[in-house]
Amino acid sequence: MRRQITLWSLFILLIVLLTACSTTPKNTSAVESKNDNNITTYASIYPMYDFASKIGGDKINLSTMVPSGTEPHDWEPTAMNITHLEEADVFIYNGAGMEHWVEDVLASLQNEKIIVVEASNNVDFIKGHSHSEKHEEDTTHDPHVWLYPLNAKIQMENIKNAFVEADPSNAGYYEANYKKYAAECDALDQEFKDTLAPLVNKDIIVSHEAYGYLSEAYDLHQIGIEGLSADSDPDPARMAEIIDLAKEKNIETIFFEETVSSKVAETIAKEVGAKTAVLSPIEGLSNEQESAGDDYFSVMRQNLDALKSALQ
């Protein structure tokens, strides 16, 4: 009798286990089905990723191509990146020469359904300069358009329009998100105006000339140790020129970026008795910034604090 009860108990336990195993895949597939209904979106660099995240919210599956902490000017896509784009609904890139690889990649794709967004479309470009022969042909425009908040607003609108085209049933959702962040761009622009306009000093020495739009919008004068790309060190003649300018203009802060070495800035600062500080082009976030939950707006406000401290 005891053996019969034991066998019966084992039978019941087996049925319970089989039932549990059969229900688990249903829950998993439900989650996958929900994700599969989202817009599969790839963004080239961090600012495009951040803007897409803000506009697309929980309606998109979003990935960025350039890894965190990577200097994007010379980054090249991998075979895996191309494979992902073949499966994407939307691809967002900055344009203005930032992604030197984009034309070749787009020409190679077989994905006919993909919606391609050049986020800088309708932005008034400004000229950039190069102090490196390597990039001389690639620097017709300054690509760092997002550093002027009203340009960032234009980029967000272009991204919003792409999501509406890809997913018209959620158009109201994307429109509402765009209006929210467009208003924050306007507020950020006013903060920069109110903070920087009263300051007498306007000259800033930066690691590379990424701040053309920021400088033009708020009447600053950037002096770049390097041109539009930050991937090479200046030659001795350029170093001497920057040191002379820093002394002539009594510049007390030499700016560098969180994703490149600070050695050049520190060398110049030592020569002229200045300090160093971070001024981010927001080409990507450092690991520390990611851990802190920073985004475009928080880093721009950190930039504003750094400029105020250096120029007042």
Residue pairs with C-beta under 8 A, 6 or more apart in sequence:
35 61
38 58
38 59
38 60
38 61
39 56
39 59
39 60
39 61
39 89
39 90
39 163
39 166
39 167
40 60
40 61
40 87
40 88
40 89
40 90
41 52
41 56
41 60
41 61
41 62
41 63
41 88
41 89
41 90
41 91
41 92
42 62
42 63
42 64
42 65
42 81
42 84
42 85
42 88
42 90
42 91
42 92
43 49
43 51
43 52
43 62
43 63
43 64
43 65
43 91
43 92
43 93
44 64
44 65
44 66
44 72
44 91
44 92
44 93
44 94
44 98
44 99
44 102
45 64
45 65
45 66
45 72
45 93
45 94
45 98
45 99
45 283
45 284
46 64
46 66
46 68
46 282
46 283
46 284
46 285
47 94
47 146
47 152
47 155
47 282
47 283
47 296
48 64
48 92
48 93
48 94
48 119
48 155
48 159
49 62
49 63
49 64
50 295
50 296
51 92
51 119
51 146
51 152
51 155
51 156
51 159
51 181
51 296
52 60
52 62
52 90
52 92
52 159
53 60
53 62
54 156
54 177
54 181
54 295
55 156
55 159
55 160
55 163
55 174
55 177
55 178
55 181
56 62
56 159
56 163
56 174
56 177
57 173
57 177
59 163
59 167
59 170
59 173
59 174
60 90
60 163
63 84
65 75
65 77
65 81
66 72
66 75
66 284
68 284
68 285
68 286
68 287
68 290
69 259
69 284
69 285
69 286
69 287
70 259
70 284
71 230
71 231
71 259
71 260
71 283
71 284
72 98
72 99
72 283
72 284
73 98
73 100
73 135
73 228
73 229
73 230
73 231
73 283
74 229
74 231
76 101
77 101
77 105
81 105
82 105
82 108
82 109
85 91
85 105
85 109
85 111
85 114
86 109
86 110
86 111
87 111
88 111
88 114
89 113
89 114
89 115
89 166
90 114
90 115
90 116
90 117
90 162
90 163
90 166
91 106
91 114
91 115
91 116
91 117
92 117
92 119
92 159
92 162
93 99
93 102
93 116
93 117
93 118
93 119
94 118
94 119
94 120
94 143
94 145
94 146
94 155
95 102
95 118
95 119
95 120
95 121
95 143
96 120
96 123
96 125
96 141
96 142
96 143
96 145
97 138
97 139
97 140
97 141
97 143
98 143
98 144
100 138
106 116
115 162
115 165
115 166
117 158
117 159
117 161
117 162
118 158
119 155
119 158
119 159
120 143
120 145
120 151
120 154
120 155
121 158
122 154
122 158
123 145
123 151
123 154
123 155
125 141
125 142
125 145
126 141
126 142
126 212
126 213
126 216
127 140
127 141
127 142
127 212
128 139
128 140
128 141
128 142
128 143
128 209
128 212
128 227
128 228
129 139
129 209
129 224
129 227
129 228
130 136
130 138
130 139
130 227
130 228
130 229
131 224
131 226
131 227
131 234
131 238
132 226
132 227
132 229
132 232
134 229
134 232
135 227
135 228
135 229
138 228
138 229
139 227
139 228
139 229
142 209
142 210
142 212
142 213
142 228
143 228
144 210
144 211
144 212
144 213
144 228
144 281
144 283
145 151
145 152
145 155
145 213
146 152
146 155
146 282
146 296
147 210
147 211
147 213
147 214
147 281
147 282
147 300
148 189
148 213
148 214
148 216
148 217
149 185
149 186
149 188
149 189
149 192
149 300
150 185
150 186
150 189
150 217
151 213
152 185
152 296
153 181
153 182
153 185
153 186
156 178
156 181
156 182
156 185
157 178
157 182
160 174
160 175
160 177
160 178
163 170
163 174
164 171
164 174
164 175
167 174
184 297
188 297
188 300
188 301
189 217
191 301
191 304
192 214
192 217
192 218
192 304
193 218
195 304
195 307
195 308
196 218
196 219
196 220
196 304
196 307
196 308
196 311
197 218
197 219
199 308
199 311
199 312
200 311
201 310
201 311
201 312
202 219
202 220
202 221
202 311
203 220
203 221
203 223
203 249
203 251
204 211
204 215
204 220
204 221
204 222
204 223
204 251
204 253
204 255
204 279
204 307
204 310
204 311
205 222
205 223
205 224
205 225
205 242
205 245
205 246
205 251
205 253
205 254
205 255
205 268
206 222
206 223
206 224
206 225
206 255
206 279
207 224
207 225
207 226
207 230
207 255
207 256
207 257
207 260
207 264
207 265
208 224
208 225
208 226
208 227
208 228
208 229
208 230
208 257
208 281
209 222
209 224
209 226
209 227
209 228
210 224
210 228
210 230
210 257
210 281
210 283
211 220
211 222
211 279
211 281
212 222
214 220
214 222
214 303
215 221
215 222
220 307
223 242
223 245
223 251
225 234
225 238
225 239
225 242
225 264
225 265
225 268
226 232
226 233
226 234
226 238
230 257
230 260
231 260
233 264
234 242
234 264
239 264
239 267
239 268
242 268
243 268
243 271
243 272
245 251
246 254
246 268
246 271
246 272
246 274
247 272
251 272
251 274
252 274
252 275
252 310
253 274
253 275
253 276
253 277
253 306
253 309
253 310
254 265
254 266
254 268
254 269
254 272
254 274
254 275
254 276
254 277
255 265
255 276
255 277
255 278
255 279
255 306
255 310
256 262
256 264
256 265
256 266
256 276
256 277
256 278
256 279
257 278
257 279
257 280
257 281
257 283
258 278
258 280
258 286
258 288
258 289
259 283
259 284
259 286
262 276
265 276
266 276
268 274
269 275
269 276
277 306
277 309
277 310
278 302
278 306
279 303
279 306
279 307
280 299
280 302
280 303
282 296
282 299
282 300
285 294
285 299
289 299
294 302
